[in-house]
Amino acid sequence: MEGVLNPRAWAEQTFGAVELGDRRRTRRLVAAATQIATHPGKPFTQIFDWNELRGFYRVCHQSTATLEAVQGPHWQETRRAMGQHALVLNIHDTCALDFSSHRRLTGVGQIGNERGKGFWQHNSLAVVPQPRQVLGLSYQQLHVRRPAPPGESPYQRKRRARESDLWYAGFRAAGRPPDGCCWVDMADCAGDDYEAMRAARDALNH
């Protein structure tokens, strides 16, 4: 599997503006992303030597290295690029990240048949249909599925956060398209939700 055409330039553009409390951490993140993009099909143990891998994991372990902090600049860059095209498809879908074999990992939830353990990753991918071009992620969310509380009433179920909120947040995140641009939200049947549809309509009215 080939990497991106210019891994270093891509890594600088994608992660160079990330704020992690120390510019050395940002430089480490950019260097690691460059190596990963150069060899996207290889596991980290084949990409990094032991010291590089430890350094990368230390960056990931920082409390400042949240999903929003690391990916936020990329989301903003993707949305800026979306505004340069007359038509953009914003494709929303969820995939399971399976960590069932990592028994010591904490913070995971149910996936698959509910016996598996891991996270749900909800992606909002911006694509130009003609000519075909992937602009990047306009948003991404990680969700931990929890079992319903025992004895939960229908009223309580409606009041707590639901997985359908992922589509609502994904539709809402890109905001209103600039004049002359059309952004089309696409989802499978899981996105057939009133709140998600309302978020898509509200983006046109603000």
Steps between C-alpha positions, in 0.01 A plus 500: 500500500640838401500805723400856412707676233677735743464360853698778668299780338175321582600448863605864538174623352287259704670512840741795495249732671404253775537644851620242754649731759856462368624552144729200538191279527361652183828438320497140623142461374590639157805272474298194602218585258758534221631149564151352531387665173810368327415142603121495567471123465760413764452464879668756722759245615630484142483875438677627814801384694442445872595853611289663228203285593534586868519869412189479283307318771605763755348769278178300461483451877500872575178638646515775238498245213123483467325413176393862457848636568681264262246499218341844539739679261440229239123536533527875452724456196256249351206737548700781340571274202130407481421866440713497185274256315150536358392154621635296791365174641536477877481124563417388854546146631615307804757223532595283798850513650548154650719480811347179636842334534638791705357383829681757714369795298252710695227733375379272220136408432292248312551439128375244250291229665550681833762246610774695328665802661619817337380833364272627226667746265259726314656666196382793289701479177490784247521384138481688169311275255631655175791471462527242773695644792507434874538829687527349848298462816265786575440343842561182698354365823587213733210340684495248785184290502359434844219256587166658585458557875282236667138606532538799269166656407413623147518858631850445643614334177395805298683733739843335488751518217433258213718360223284679246652821640817410307326579172352820641844620613662393172241682287527810717880518522575624148270800539343701221654476150618825340286658232529308175592173675282196558591255776304176497489289816491126423427218744360149513173411673657564842496871416124495433434706809290812548763689700766428237271621221421811700872570543548479123211742439610738774841534330321656203308748713783658701 
